[in-house]
């Protein structure tokens, strides 16, 4: 399990933690101990396939998905794996953040909703 704590002073609690939960195959961002955002993935030899991102209703619109996306992508790159963005949110995020492009294997067509 990989874990990182960040002090984020905005409209939400500064008690923010990011975690890779291998048992549930997801990256998680908790605010004040509550699951706020999850990014689900499939871990395959040589790559991580991001398949879905979900933000709890009470935490939507606060930029927390971007925080977790950055954490998850950095974790995958540090592990030396390739990124496959089959999740619409991750696909859009990666299109805007070129720093990761050398590590991405783009799907043949954008995921529905991207």
Secondary structure, 3 states (H helix, E strand, C coil): CEEEEECCCCCCCCCEEEEEECCCCEEEEEECCEEEEEEEEEEECCEEEEEEEEECHHHCCCCHHHHHHHHHHHHHHHCCCEEEECCHHHHHHHHHCHHHHHHECCCCCCCCCC
